[in-house]
Amino acid sequence: MDISGGGTGRVLYRILLRAYSPSFRREAGPELLDMFDAARAEARAQGGVLWWARYWARLLADVAVTAGPTRWRQLRRSDRDGGQTVDSILQDLRYAARSLRRSPGFTAVAVVTTALGIGATATIYSVANAVMFRSLTGVRDSHELVTVHATSSDGSSFHAFSVPNFRDLRAGENGLGTLAAFSLLQTSARGAEESEAVAGLMVSEDYFRVLGTRPALGRLLAVGDHDPGGGPVAVLSHGSWQGRFAGDPGVVGQTVSLGGHAFTVVGVAEQGFTGHLALLDIEAFVPLAFQPLLEGHDGRFLDRNFDWLELIGRRADGVSTGEARAALTAIAERLAEEYVADNRGSGVDVRPYSNVFAQQSGAVGGFFTLLLAVAGMVLVVAAVNVGGMLLARGTDRRAEMALRLALGARRARLVRLMLAESVVLFLLGGAGGVALAFAATAVLSSVQLPIPFPIIFDFTPDRRVLLFSLGLALASGTVFGLVPAMGSTRSGLRARLGGGGRLRVREWFVVAQIAVSAVLLTGAGLFLRSLSTAASIDVGMRSEDVHILSTNVGILGYEREKGRAFFERLLAEASVVPGVEAAGLVRMPPLTFANETTSVPLPGAPDGRVGTDVNRVSAGYFNTMRVEIVEGRAFRDAEPAAVVINQTLAARLSSGGSSIGRNVRLGSTDDAPTVRIVGVARDGRYRSLGDEGRSMLFLPFSGFYSEDMSLVVRARGDVGPALADLVRRADPDLPLIQNAAYEDLIGLSFLPNRVAAITASSFGLLGLVLSAIGLYGVLAYAVARRTREIGIRLALGAPRRSVHRMVLRGGARLALIGMVLGLAGALASTRLLRGLLYGVSPTDPLTLTAIGGLLGAVVVAACVVPASRATRTDPTEALRHE
């Protein structure tokens, strides 16, 4: 193991060094010893390490430096200074195991509780790790990779590049060792029975070299493969080779059908490599030069303003990300001066590589941070519960500890013994939590989502997750075991043998549990309320009984007229399918996050224009989706230049008058088309449910063709198979991208909210149950310890109902403090959830009232049994026992 590196390793070893004994220093070499002394001096200057941290640091250090049986036997020798040794550590662990074995009930409850907390956190971390942190197979030294994005004149980033701009950036002094381009490809491959929609990547010749990917068979793409005259070639993923060619070793030289075109297979990528983006199931990699063949746009491939490429590069040796950004920016500025018409205002943004699209990494990271925070709260509740159990167990053992102290045992030694029990408990719980994480991630990995690109869900915990769980177990066991261990050995013999003692610390443990549960339940309640409210949000259409079928004729290279004829025929035949009431075409179905924008003239606006979303639809779309026309009329299919706008855009354009009959030009270019407004549609939600006040312009498909369209039909019953047959009869090679109920599709827009709601609700209820158990345990223990006092009260004539109220009052006091703190924390934290809530305020009074009532009911239930038990105390028996 290299212990001279920087970062986390250096910090860890600075802590570990203070744990080494003089016997180890005599055995170390001079070079290693000098390094140890320097690090020890620095650690001493920064402050000491708590003795209990030194204990566990020594355990880690001994394991780290073990180099065989001889060295192990040396480490087992007793330290001449009386410090910790492996023998004493093993003795502590053996003692802890024997002690826990004598209390199977306590051990089982503590382990299960800990497993639930660590399992919840490990599951969420495992999913986040698979999406964002896990090193992807075939992507080597990923810390050296960067992604390069174009910026626009308004300062926004994450824009694409054209082929000429990419080539100029690659050829200049850019501070990168290599720079490659790629673009997602939605295409088809011929399956056993029908064509299937598959995902591919169009890549430049340096793509595999940038990533460090190796071939499993044949070779990867070379410079000569990017000459269109050489014929289409492709590299298959290992999974595609196994699935489509049954692992045939002679696959090199054979052809694979992509988008209806034959591509010669030149190689197979290494096993497990599916590109540099997590989750995407990329089956084939083809040269950029064949983009016109696969997607059309033949005449625009080399246009400088045809932006469609994403870039990824590897930093040159000794070059930082900032230096690479400066070098690429200088090239971009030169290109903006040289090509003013195409590159004016364009710049370059360079960011460290991540497993997801850079423009999504912030949102994805924030979402997983939220889920981890929720899971972490459950772990805190569980750990506090176990800490309370350890505190009660330690209180019962005070007499034992006092006797040990009286016989000469050192307090540090006793604390070590009790701390060992805590850590063993949490390690056992951590093992159970990992098992739960494996089971939960197996279920999550089997989920399939109705999205256009095939994805791979593999959330199986890896080594990083196991180390994360081990760290949680060690840290939790140490932190939550230290307070009970210190409390049980604090006072002298007479105080310990005398019994008594207060429950202050354990009471605060319960308060913390209730407070955290209140935060969790408040978040869960807000999410559930949001989902309930979302169903009543006016989205400007009706999605029930609507079925959607999507395809892209560009996959097979359809020309414009052939594509238009295909969709018109599909629409006509779908309209007469039994059960179909209405049918229409739409390019971007609402509430699927898709969008297309343009601009229209608006006097007084900056640059004299205003931006608006646009969508391409057929005339039947409005009736099919029940989109109300509030002014004018819907356009007809025979009106290729007529448009419908929504109320928001109409209000901007008309300034109080009517927009009907007005001509507007779309876009700012000289050849931009002019259209006439014939109708105004009621406002709706277009990209997502959070979309409010967005302008929309509906273009007629007859005049504004698109190769990727969706058929929407309003029908009773399942018409999916009948619609799929229409496509197969028209072209068996054309794959279906989506064929599902429309409500299932738009359910994706609720996915983050549903995941958050399910997670918060499940974990919140778990935390509530653990809090109730903790409160019950505190009250039951208090009753048991106050048996003599209660017996005296009853013997002196105190009414049993007063004893009942006394116990309830104690529980209510703890619950009230926890609820006040929890609701205050919820009010402060739930404001961060505003972006995930639809139609609900983060301070929604109904939710807060309901959560308060639920917590109150659970608290009462947890207090009833101990209070009833107190009233049944027999004074005679209580006094005789004492």
Disulfide bonds with the S-S distance in Angstrom:
none
